[in-house]
Amino acid sequence: MAEPQAGLHDLLTRAPVVPVLMIDSVATALPLARALLAGGLPVLEITLRTAKALEVIRALAGELEGAIVGAGTVLTSAQYRDAERAGARFVVSPGATPALLEAAAAAAVPFLPGAASASEVMRLLEHGCRCLKFFPAEPAGGLAYLKALAAPLPAARFCPTGGIDAARAEGYLSLSNVLCVGGSWVAPGDAVAVGDWPRITGLARAAAALRGPAK
């Protein structure tokens, strides 16, 4: 059985922000990813919320040197296997099921499962998952909740996602148990729609400059 999170900690500390992207076109994905990479954000989560998501992952993984492309919103073991075959370097889910944990244990690609309660965190720690997605971050209690988890659950490290923007990100990154944050604010829909890649590179550069304490 594989280690379900081998190399994941190092991956999640490459940059303070992981762009969470919903893309339905390879033609859009390539310049968007290049703009984010140019701004200093190499770790990209492509959510499986569009019909083209796996095609986008395959294209980015094969054509964009320096990018670390993962699959998000993975809900089933079949999707996990599809994402791995497409070239995803990591897999993210809003939660965790026995089937997903089993798929992760059999895969070469590490798994970032979601958790929103102390009990969920404890169960995932028992499965060898120390890096977790805290989702949905703001509705689930936000900064104060994660800060409260640090003392009783010191082994857990988080990538909070959900409702986080540029204004909130710095507060999360200041916590000792936060490795990075996930968010879509670095790729606003209006900028993507008109191909304003310089604007997106500027947003990525500002996000990449956000740094918390060493984790």
Backbone bond lengths (Angstrom), bond angles and torsions (degrees), N, CA, C in turn:
res aa  C-N    CA-C-N  psi(-1)  N-CA   C-N-CA  omega(-1)  CA-C   N-CA-C  phi
1 M - - - 1.472 - - 1.530 109.65 -
2 A 1.318 117.28 136.29 1.452 121.89 -178.46 1.525 110.57 -78.74
3 E 1.327 115.09 157.45 1.460 121.23 171.30 1.533 107.42 -72.82
4 P 1.335 118.70 120.50 1.471 119.97 -170.80 1.525 114.63 -67.88
5 Q 1.353 116.90 -14.70 1.467 118.21 -177.67 1.528 112.95 -130.96
6 A 1.312 117.03 27.36 1.459 120.46 -178.61 1.527 110.58 -57.75
7 G 1.318 116.39 123.66 1.456 121.69 177.86 1.511 115.60 79.27
8 L 1.329 117.78 -2.34 1.469 119.82 -173.05 1.522 112.48 -70.05
9 H 1.319 117.42 -39.77 1.470 120.55 179.90 1.519 110.23 -57.43
10 D 1.333 116.89 -47.37 1.464 120.08 -179.14 1.523 110.79 -63.67
11 L 1.320 116.61 -38.27 1.463 120.88 179.41 1.524 110.57 -63.06
12 L 1.320 116.91 -45.22 1.461 121.36 -175.43 1.525 113.23 -73.43
13 T 1.312 117.52 -12.07 1.467 120.01 177.96 1.524 111.75 -104.49
14 R 1.325 117.12 11.88 1.470 120.29 175.30 1.527 111.13 -65.78
15 A 1.322 116.53 -35.28 1.464 122.06 -179.29 1.521 107.94 -150.94
16 P 1.325 117.99 154.30 1.468 119.82 -176.61 1.526 114.24 -73.63
17 V 1.326 117.68 -17.17 1.458 120.97 -177.05 1.525 109.79 -129.46
18 V 1.328 115.70 132.27 1.459 122.46 172.69 1.529 107.37 -105.71
19 P 1.330 118.48 111.30 1.457 119.75 175.99 1.528 111.01 -62.79
20 V 1.318 116.32 130.96 1.466 122.44 177.09 1.524 106.56 -104.70
21 L 1.337 115.78 113.87 1.458 120.85 -166.57 1.523 111.62 -121.57
22 M 1.319 115.57 133.73 1.458 122.09 172.57 1.522 106.87 -112.41
23 I 1.331 116.00 107.07 1.468 121.21 -170.82 1.523 109.10 -126.47
24 D 1.328 116.07 135.88 1.458 119.14 -179.37 1.521 112.92 -117.59
25 S 1.341 116.64 16.72 1.456 120.14 -178.28 1.524 110.70 -150.83
26 V 1.322 116.61 128.03 1.464 120.56 175.57 1.517 109.75 -64.24
27 A 1.320 117.21 -36.29 1.468 121.24 -179.67 1.524 111.28 -60.80
28 T 1.328 117.36 -32.82 1.469 121.53 176.08 1.521 111.12 -82.53
29 A 1.325 116.14 -37.10 1.460 120.77 -173.71 1.519 113.08 -61.43
30 L 1.319 117.15 -41.86 1.464 119.76 -174.72 1.528 112.83 -65.06
31 P 1.337 120.20 -52.07 1.470 117.99 177.82 1.522 113.37 -67.22
32 L 1.324 117.41 -32.08 1.462 120.42 176.50 1.523 110.53 -63.15
33 A 1.314 116.54 -48.69 1.465 120.16 -179.97 1.526 111.33 -64.00
34 R 1.329 116.84 -37.85 1.472 119.39 177.72 1.524 110.49 -63.41
35 A 1.327 116.75 -39.25 1.467 120.29 179.64 1.526 111.28 -64.77
36 L 1.328 116.78 -41.60 1.466 120.81 178.81 1.520 110.92 -67.72
37 L 1.320 116.23 -40.96 1.458 120.76 179.04 1.527 110.57 -64.13
38 A 1.336 116.80 -41.00 1.463 120.93 178.80 1.519 111.76 -62.94
39 G 1.331 116.37 -28.91 1.460 120.40 178.18 1.516 114.12 -84.33
40 G 1.335 117.89 -3.05 1.461 120.94 175.91 1.510 115.40 101.34
41 L 1.342 117.59 17.48 1.465 121.21 178.44 1.535 108.79 -115.61
42 P 1.330 118.44 92.01 1.462 120.67 -175.12 1.522 114.98 -86.72
43 V 1.344 117.57 -17.44 1.466 120.78 -175.94 1.528 108.35 -96.86
44 L 1.328 116.80 117.08 1.459 122.19 -172.77 1.522 110.29 -123.26
45 E 1.320 116.57 132.72 1.466 121.76 176.16 1.525 109.09 -106.38
46 I 1.337 115.92 115.50 1.458 121.91 177.27 1.520 107.47 -98.93
47 T 1.318 117.10 114.08 1.460 119.94 -176.00 1.527 110.79 -77.86
48 L 1.327 115.22 142.69 1.459 120.48 179.31 1.534 110.01 -84.49
49 R 1.309 114.99 57.37 1.468 120.88 -178.78 1.520 111.93 -111.74
50 T 1.318 117.00 2.67 1.459 120.85 177.55 1.522 109.15 -129.64
51 A 1.322 115.40 159.47 1.466 120.75 -179.16 1.519 111.79 -65.68
52 K 1.328 117.80 -23.43 1.465 122.06 -176.13 1.529 113.13 -97.62
53 A 1.322 118.20 3.75 1.465 120.46 -171.41 1.528 112.70 -57.86
54 L 1.325 117.97 -46.77 1.463 119.75 -179.32 1.526 111.30 -65.86
55 E 1.319 116.47 -36.86 1.468 120.41 176.33 1.528 110.29 -63.59
56 V 1.321 116.32 -40.27 1.466 120.82 177.51 1.527 110.44 -62.93
57 I 1.318 117.42 -46.33 1.464 120.98 178.59 1.523 110.05 -59.10
58 R 1.317 116.74 -44.70 1.469 121.30 -179.31 1.526 110.76 -60.88
59 A 1.325 116.44 -43.58 1.462 120.65 -178.80 1.525 111.56 -66.98
60 L 1.317 116.90 -46.54 1.461 120.14 -178.87 1.522 111.36 -65.66
61 A 1.314 116.42 -42.02 1.467 120.23 -179.62 1.523 111.17 -63.66
62 G 1.325 115.91 -32.70 1.460 119.31 -176.48 1.509 114.97 -89.88
63 E 1.336 117.93 -23.14 1.465 120.26 -169.83 1.519 114.75 -117.09
64 L 1.309 118.92 -14.26 1.464 120.06 -171.91 1.529 110.58 -112.78
65 E 1.299 115.35 95.11 1.465 120.53 -179.51 1.526 110.28 -64.81
66 G 1.307 115.57 134.69 1.459 120.78 178.36 1.507 114.65 94.50
67 A 1.328 117.06 -14.96 1.464 120.03 179.10 1.520 110.48 -85.79
68 I 1.321 116.01 143.35 1.465 122.83 175.53 1.527 105.47 -114.90
69 V 1.319 115.80 103.15 1.456 121.58 -169.01 1.519 110.70 -103.31
70 G 1.323 115.91 126.67 1.454 120.92 178.76 1.517 111.31 -120.15
71 A 1.319 115.47 167.42 1.461 122.82 178.41 1.519 109.39 -107.36
72 G 1.330 116.80 129.35 1.456 121.53 178.42 1.515 111.95 -111.55
73 T 1.323 115.81 170.83 1.470 123.47 -178.01 1.534 110.46 53.87
74 V 1.313 116.04 42.44 1.469 121.72 176.31 1.527 107.30 -85.77
75 L 1.321 116.19 119.92 1.460 121.23 -171.74 1.524 113.77 -112.96
76 T 1.331 118.54 -16.97 1.461 121.67 -175.44 1.524 110.29 -134.12
77 S 1.316 115.36 161.90 1.461 119.69 176.97 1.523 111.07 -65.73
78 A 1.339 117.54 -32.07 1.465 120.55 177.40 1.529 110.48 -64.70
79 Q 1.321 116.96 -42.51 1.461 119.90 176.65 1.525 111.15 -63.94
80 Y 1.320 117.01 -36.48 1.460 121.07 177.94 1.530 109.34 -59.77
81 R 1.324 117.05 -48.22 1.464 120.89 -179.55 1.526 110.92 -65.36
82 D 1.330 117.15 -39.86 1.463 120.71 178.64 1.530 110.58 -62.33
83 A 1.323 116.92 -42.32 1.459 121.20 -179.79 1.522 110.79 -64.29
84 E 1.319 116.69 -41.59 1.467 120.38 178.72 1.524 110.26 -62.97
85 R 1.327 116.73 -43.96 1.463 120.25 179.63 1.532 111.77 -65.02
86 A 1.321 116.68 -30.86 1.466 120.53 179.78 1.522 112.65 -74.81
87 G 1.321 117.44 -11.51 1.454 120.87 178.64 1.504 115.36 106.00
88 A 1.337 118.20 10.02 1.461 120.62 177.58 1.527 110.22 -60.60
89 R 1.318 116.29 138.82 1.462 121.81 179.31 1.527 112.11 -92.42
90 F 1.324 116.90 -13.57 1.458 122.26 175.31 1.512 107.96 -157.38
91 V 1.330 115.67 161.57 1.463 122.12 -177.38 1.519 108.49 -128.76
92 V 1.332 116.32 134.90 1.469 122.40 -177.09 1.522 109.10 -123.94
93 S 1.327 115.88 138.66 1.460 120.80 175.35 1.527 109.27 -130.79
94 P 1.330 118.06 149.57 1.465 119.85 175.63 1.521 112.92 -69.16
95 G 1.325 117.38 -13.97 1.459 121.83 179.11 1.517 109.71 -148.93
96 A 1.320 116.48 -149.91 1.466 121.17 177.92 1.522 108.10 -156.01
97 T 1.324 115.67 138.03 1.456 121.78 175.64 1.523 107.95 -126.52
98 P 1.338 117.90 161.40 1.469 119.16 175.74 1.528 112.43 -54.83
99 A 1.339 117.52 -38.61 1.465 120.29 -179.28 1.529 111.36 -65.91
100 L 1.321 117.31 -40.47 1.461 119.74 178.68 1.524 111.48 -67.37
101 L 1.322 116.58 -40.55 1.467 119.71 178.47 1.525 110.98 -65.32
102 E 1.310 116.76 -35.42 1.460 120.70 176.36 1.528 110.53 -67.14
103 A 1.335 116.31 -42.47 1.463 120.39 177.68 1.528 110.68 -62.45
104 A 1.327 116.79 -40.54 1.458 120.60 179.94 1.523 111.29 -64.31
105 A 1.322 116.47 -39.38 1.461 120.51 -179.49 1.521 111.99 -66.00
106 A 1.336 116.73 -25.16 1.462 121.03 -178.67 1.528 112.43 -95.95
107 A 1.335 117.44 -5.92 1.465 121.25 -172.52 1.522 111.45 -99.74
108 A 1.325 114.65 160.55 1.456 120.84 174.10 1.522 111.51 -90.27
109 V 1.330 116.33 -10.44 1.463 122.46 -176.99 1.527 109.22 -99.24
110 P 1.333 118.92 128.52 1.468 120.71 -175.60 1.520 113.09 -71.05
111 F 1.327 114.39 157.17 1.469 123.66 -172.38 1.513 110.28 -116.35
112 L 1.335 116.14 128.49 1.469 122.79 172.65 1.522 107.72 -110.55
113 P 1.335 118.02 95.56 1.463 120.78 -178.29 1.515 111.56 -84.46
114 G 1.325 115.52 155.27 1.449 120.89 178.98 1.520 112.52 -90.92
115 A 1.333 115.18 149.36 1.466 121.78 176.88 1.521 107.87 -148.43
116 A 1.332 116.15 145.27 1.466 120.23 179.99 1.521 112.39 -134.35
117 S 1.347 117.34 10.18 1.457 120.41 179.08 1.521 109.49 -148.22
118 A 1.326 115.98 161.99 1.458 120.29 179.06 1.525 111.04 -61.65
119 S 1.329 117.32 -38.97 1.464 120.08 -179.68 1.529 111.11 -64.23
120 E 1.330 116.94 -41.25 1.468 120.05 177.87 1.520 110.63 -64.23
121 V 1.314 117.25 -41.97 1.465 120.82 177.66 1.525 110.25 -60.32
122 M 1.317 117.57 -45.20 1.464 121.78 -178.74 1.529 111.47 -62.04
123 R 1.337 116.55 -42.02 1.469 119.39 179.26 1.528 111.31 -64.89
124 L 1.324 116.66 -39.25 1.460 119.31 -179.62 1.527 111.62 -71.48
125 L 1.324 117.54 -34.93 1.461 120.03 174.03 1.534 110.77 -60.43
126 E 1.324 116.76 -37.61 1.464 120.64 177.72 1.523 111.83 -63.14
127 H 1.324 116.70 -27.22 1.464 121.75 178.62 1.526 112.43 -89.34
128 G 1.311 117.91 7.33 1.460 120.87 178.91 1.508 114.54 85.73
129 C 1.330 117.31 14.05 1.467 121.62 -179.60 1.528 109.18 -99.75
130 R 1.324 116.47 104.53 1.467 121.32 179.17 1.528 111.89 -97.33
131 C 1.334 115.96 -23.35 1.463 120.97 177.01 1.524 108.13 -99.01
132 L 1.313 116.79 123.98 1.457 121.37 -172.96 1.519 111.00 -132.69
133 K 1.310 115.32 149.71 1.457 121.75 170.63 1.527 107.23 -88.65
134 F 1.319 117.58 121.73 1.465 120.81 174.95 1.518 106.90 -91.36
135 F 1.327 115.53 109.22 1.464 120.87 -172.07 1.523 110.82 -145.26
136 P 1.334 117.15 140.75 1.475 128.37 -9.16 1.517 109.83 -80.59
137 A 1.302 117.42 120.94 1.462 122.05 -165.55 1.529 113.88 -56.40
138 E 1.298 117.61 -57.17 1.465 119.13 -176.18 1.530 112.23 -67.13
139 P 1.337 120.68 -49.20 1.463 119.46 178.14 1.530 113.90 -63.11
140 A 1.334 117.34 -26.85 1.466 120.57 -176.24 1.520 113.63 -85.06
141 G 1.307 118.29 -0.81 1.461 119.79 176.91 1.505 114.14 130.02
142 G 1.320 116.64 -12.98 1.452 121.23 171.60 1.512 116.45 61.02
143 L 1.302 112.95 -147.84 1.460 122.58 -175.26 1.527 112.18 -57.25
144 A 1.313 116.91 -46.06 1.469 120.68 -177.31 1.524 111.34 -63.08
145 Y 1.322 116.73 -38.35 1.469 120.10 -179.04 1.523 110.63 -67.21
146 L 1.332 116.97 -46.73 1.466 119.40 179.35 1.530 111.61 -62.86
147 K 1.309 116.19 -38.69 1.469 120.19 177.87 1.525 110.33 -61.86
148 A 1.324 116.78 -38.41 1.463 120.88 179.79 1.521 112.59 -69.66
149 L 1.332 117.63 -27.52 1.466 120.82 179.94 1.526 112.54 -76.02
150 A 1.318 118.09 -19.84 1.465 120.98 -171.17 1.525 112.94 -61.12
151 A 1.327 117.99 -42.52 1.468 119.74 -175.93 1.531 112.78 -72.51
152 P 1.335 120.44 -49.05 1.459 119.28 -178.57 1.529 113.89 -75.91
153 L 1.333 117.76 -21.37 1.471 121.39 -177.36 1.529 109.72 -128.68
154 P 1.342 116.93 64.63 1.471 120.01 -172.27 1.519 114.07 -68.82
155 A 1.331 118.78 -17.79 1.470 120.71 -178.20 1.522 112.15 -77.30
156 A 1.323 117.82 -21.20 1.467 121.02 -173.73 1.526 111.22 -81.44
157 R 1.322 114.78 139.22 1.460 122.68 174.13 1.527 108.00 -126.25
158 F 1.328 117.02 144.33 1.450 120.23 -168.13 1.521 113.64 -125.94
159 C 1.339 113.31 151.38 1.456 123.22 164.12 1.522 106.19 -118.22
160 P 1.326 118.59 90.48 1.464 120.08 -179.87 1.522 111.24 -69.47
161 T 1.320 115.46 137.89 1.463 122.66 -178.47 1.523 108.39 -145.00
162 G 1.314 115.68 140.05 1.462 119.76 177.00 1.506 111.28 117.97
163 G 1.321 116.78 100.88 1.456 121.42 -179.96 1.509 114.88 82.21
164 I 1.341 117.27 10.13 1.466 120.48 -179.19 1.525 109.41 -93.85
165 D 1.327 115.21 133.24 1.456 120.86 177.12 1.524 108.94 -127.39
166 A 1.316 116.29 -174.33 1.463 120.16 -177.16 1.526 111.61 -59.26
167 A 1.326 117.49 -36.28 1.460 120.87 -177.89 1.526 112.08 -70.28
168 R 1.322 117.38 -34.07 1.467 121.31 -176.85 1.529 112.82 -88.17
169 A 1.309 117.10 -23.80 1.463 120.30 -171.01 1.523 113.00 -59.16
170 E 1.312 116.72 -41.96 1.461 120.07 -175.76 1.525 111.69 -61.23
171 G 1.325 117.60 -38.95 1.461 120.71 178.37 1.515 111.92 -62.62
172 Y 1.325 117.07 -44.48 1.468 120.29 177.39 1.520 111.02 -61.47
173 L 1.321 116.53 -45.10 1.468 120.28 -176.32 1.519 112.62 -67.15
174 S 1.337 117.30 -16.84 1.469 119.98 177.97 1.530 112.04 -75.67
175 L 1.343 117.76 -13.88 1.466 121.16 -177.86 1.522 110.85 -79.72
176 S 1.319 115.89 142.50 1.466 120.56 -177.77 1.519 112.96 -68.54
177 N 1.337 118.04 -22.14 1.464 120.16 -178.16 1.528 113.03 -100.44
178 V 1.315 117.49 14.97 1.467 121.71 177.12 1.521 109.61 -111.47
179 L 1.326 115.73 122.28 1.462 121.64 179.88 1.524 111.82 -85.77
180 C 1.315 116.45 -39.16 1.456 123.08 -177.38 1.515 106.66 -165.71
181 V 1.306 117.04 174.75 1.457 120.71 173.61 1.522 108.44 -124.93
182 G 1.324 115.63 153.80 1.453 120.83 174.38 1.514 109.49 -108.51
183 G 1.332 116.19 142.42 1.451 118.24 179.96 1.513 112.17 -168.86
184 S 1.313 114.72 161.00 1.465 120.75 -179.04 1.519 112.24 -106.54
185 W 1.339 118.73 -1.85 1.455 120.37 -174.22 1.527 112.03 -65.68
186 V 1.325 118.35 -20.40 1.462 120.56 -179.51 1.530 111.84 -76.38
187 A 1.320 116.71 -10.59 1.468 120.66 178.57 1.526 109.19 -133.13
188 P 1.331 118.22 66.68 1.467 120.84 -176.91 1.531 111.12 -61.64
189 G 1.324 114.56 143.77 1.452 119.86 -174.95 1.513 114.25 -58.51
190 D 1.332 117.24 -36.71 1.463 118.56 -178.55 1.519 111.86 -67.85
191 A 1.339 116.96 -35.04 1.467 120.28 177.78 1.527 110.99 -70.86
192 V 1.333 116.24 -40.79 1.466 119.91 178.52 1.524 109.84 -63.77
193 A 1.322 117.18 -41.03 1.469 121.56 -175.74 1.518 112.43 -60.77
194 V 1.325 117.43 -35.04 1.468 120.04 -177.96 1.529 112.35 -103.68
195 G 1.331 116.76 4.47 1.452 119.81 178.59 1.515 113.72 69.16
196 D 1.328 116.84 37.09 1.464 120.72 179.23 1.530 108.46 -84.54
197 W 1.316 115.52 72.08 1.467 120.84 -175.93 1.527 112.70 -67.82
198 P 1.337 120.44 -36.08 1.472 118.63 175.94 1.529 112.99 -59.12
199 R 1.335 116.89 -38.90 1.469 119.24 177.39 1.529 110.52 -62.04
200 I 1.327 116.36 -42.67 1.462 120.19 -179.43 1.522 110.74 -67.08
201 T 1.316 118.10 -39.00 1.465 120.25 175.67 1.522 110.74 -61.38
202 G 1.326 116.99 -38.87 1.461 120.17 177.97 1.515 112.36 -65.24
203 L 1.328 117.06 -41.68 1.461 120.48 176.94 1.525 110.95 -64.98
204 A 1.325 116.47 -39.49 1.464 120.46 178.27 1.523 111.01 -65.21
205 R 1.319 116.19 -39.88 1.470 119.88 -179.74 1.530 110.60 -63.83
206 A 1.320 116.38 -40.89 1.468 119.95 177.52 1.526 110.76 -65.63
207 A 1.326 116.97 -39.44 1.467 120.69 178.98 1.523 110.93 -67.14
208 A 1.327 116.91 -39.76 1.465 120.64 -179.40 1.520 112.06 -65.89
209 A 1.326 116.89 -22.45 1.464 120.67 179.78 1.516 112.64 -80.77
210 L 1.332 117.65 -9.04 1.461 121.05 178.13 1.518 109.26 -77.96
211 R 1.291 117.41 121.48 1.465 120.20 -178.43 1.512 109.88 -137.06
212 G 1.309 116.41 135.04 1.457 121.17 173.47 1.517 109.80 -102.05
213 P 1.332 117.35 -165.70 1.463 120.61 178.25 1.523 111.05 -67.62
214 A 1.324 116.91 156.21 1.459 121.12 178.50 1.529 110.15 -59.80
215 K 1.320 117.33 136.47 1.465 121.92 -176.41 1.536 110.64 -111.85
